[in-house]
Amino acid sequence: MDWTYISSVFLVATFKFMLAPFTGSGLPFWENYLACATGGSFSAGVFYFSSELIIHYVHNRKIKKHERLEKLGKTIVPKKKFTKTNRMIIRIKHNLGIYGICFWAPFFLSIPIGCIIAAKFYGKLKKTYPLIVLGMFINGLILCGIVYLIF
């Protein structure tokens, strides 16, 4: 049991869950799986429960930036609201609902962004965080299985 190798897989899984099983392909299957799943779940907990603070901080920062630009007399160019990523997220929300957002947004985007999106849409529901953690464990099992079948 190589703790430095396991901790590196854990740290990779905290931010980019999809790549973590590939970095731990030298470990035994269950060590790689548990390091990926616990790293993803830990990061999901941190970002899910702090998402309200993050959203509030970003909103206040945006307001202050607009006020600064208005004081300087510069014109404010509004950003596009419907980007490809936003359309994909809304399509997942409408088609798959809470399960799609909780299982797939942290997996395909990244854990911080996916958990903040899940908390923004479904933060009031008590089952949101357990679904995110369940998604981490299921996605980790599938991804580690694919990695060990290939390598």
C-alpha positions in Angstrom: 0.0 0.0 0.0 1.8 3.1 -1.3 0.3 6.1 0.6 1.9 8.8 -1.6 0.5 7.2 -4.7 -3.0 6.8 -3.1 -2.9 10.5 -1.9 -1.9 11.7 -5.4 -4.9 9.8 -6.9 -7.1 11.3 -4.1 -5.9 14.8 -4.9 -6.5 14.4 -8.6 -10.0 13.1 -7.9 -10.8 16.2 -5.9 -10.8 18.4 -9.0 -10.9 16.3 -12.2 -12.6 13.1 -11.3 -12.6 11.7 -14.8 -8.8 11.6 -15.0 -8.1 10.2 -11.5 -8.4 6.4 -12.3 -5.9 6.8 -15.1 -3.3 8.3 -12.8 -3.8 5.4 -10.3 -3.6 2.6 -12.9 -0.5 1.2 -11.1 -2.5 0.6 -7.9 -4.7 -2.4 -7.2 -8.3 -2.0 -8.4 -9.9 -1.4 -4.9 -7.2 1.0 -3.7 -7.6 3.1 -6.9 -11.4 2.9 -6.7 -11.6 4.0 -3.1 -9.0 6.8 -3.5 -11.0 8.1 -6.5 -14.4 7.8 -4.8 -13.3 9.3 -1.5 -11.4 12.1 -3.2 -14.4 13.0 -5.3 -16.8 12.7 -2.4 -14.6 14.9 -0.2 -14.4 17.6 -2.8 -18.1 17.3 -3.5 -18.9 17.9 0.1 -16.6 20.9 0.3 -17.9 22.6 -2.8 -21.6 21.6 -2.4 -21.8 23.0 1.2 -19.8 26.1 0.4 -21.6 26.8 -2.9 -24.0 29.4 -1.4 -21.0 31.4 -0.3 -19.2 31.0 -3.6 -22.3 32.1 -5.6 -22.9 35.1 -3.3 -19.2 36.1 -3.6 -19.2 35.9 -7.4 -22.5 37.9 -7.6 -21.1 40.7 -5.3 -17.9 40.8 -7.3 -19.8 41.2 -10.5 -21.9 44.0 -9.1 -18.7 45.8 -7.8 -17.1 45.5 -11.2 -20.1 47.0 -12.9 -20.1 49.9 -10.4 -16.4 50.5 -11.0 -16.9 50.5 -14.8 -19.9 52.9 -14.5 -17.8 55.3 -12.3 -15.1 55.3 -15.0 -17.6 56.0 -17.7 -16.9 52.8 -19.6 -19.6 50.9 -21.4 -20.6 47.5 -20.1 -20.8 44.8 -22.7 -23.2 42.2 -21.5 -22.0 38.6 -21.8 -23.7 35.9 -23.8 -26.3 34.2 -21.6 -26.8 31.1 -23.7 -23.5 29.5 -24.4 -23.1 25.9 -25.5 -22.2 24.8 -22.0 -25.3 26.5 -20.5 -27.5 25.0 -23.1 -26.1 21.5 -22.3 -26.6 22.0 -18.6 -30.2 23.2 -19.1 -30.9 20.3 -21.5 -29.6 17.8 -18.9 -31.7 19.5 -16.2 -34.9 19.3 -18.3 -34.4 15.8 -19.7 -32.8 14.0 -16.7 -33.7 16.2 -13.8 -32.0 15.9 -10.4 -30.4 12.6 -11.2 -28.7 13.8 -14.4 -27.3 16.9 -12.7 -26.1 15.1 -9.6 -24.6 12.1 -11.5 -23.2 13.7 -14.6 -22.4 17.4 -14.0 -19.6 16.7 -11.5 -18.3 13.9 -13.8 -18.2 15.7 -17.1 -17.5 19.3 -16.1 -15.5 19.1 -12.9 -16.4 18.4 -9.3 -16.4 22.1 -8.1 -18.4 23.4 -11.1 -20.8 20.4 -11.1 -21.5 20.6 -7.4 -22.1 24.3 -7.5 -24.6 23.8 -10.4 -26.3 21.0 -8.5 -26.6 23.1 -5.4 -27.9 26.1 -7.4 -30.6 24.1 -9.0 -31.5 21.5 -6.3 -29.8 22.8 -3.1 -33.1 23.0 -1.2 -33.7 19.2 -1.6 -32.2 16.9 1.1 -31.4 14.2 -1.4 -29.2 16.2 -3.6 -25.9 15.7 -1.7 -26.4 11.9 -1.2 -27.2 11.6 -4.9 -23.9 13.4 -5.7 -21.9 11.0 -3.5 -23.7 8.0 -4.9 -22.9 9.3 -8.4 -19.2 9.6 -7.4 -19.1 6.0 -6.2 -21.0 4.6 -9.3 -19.0 6.7 -11.8 -15.8 5.7 -10.0 -16.6 2.0 -10.2 -17.4 2.2 -13.9 -14.4 4.4 -14.8 -12.0 2.3 -12.7 -13.4 -0.9 -14.3 -12.8 0.6 -17.8 -9.3 1.6 -16.9 -8.4 -1.9 -15.6 -10.0 -3.5 -18.6 -8.0 -1.4 -21.0 -4.7 -1.4 -19.1 
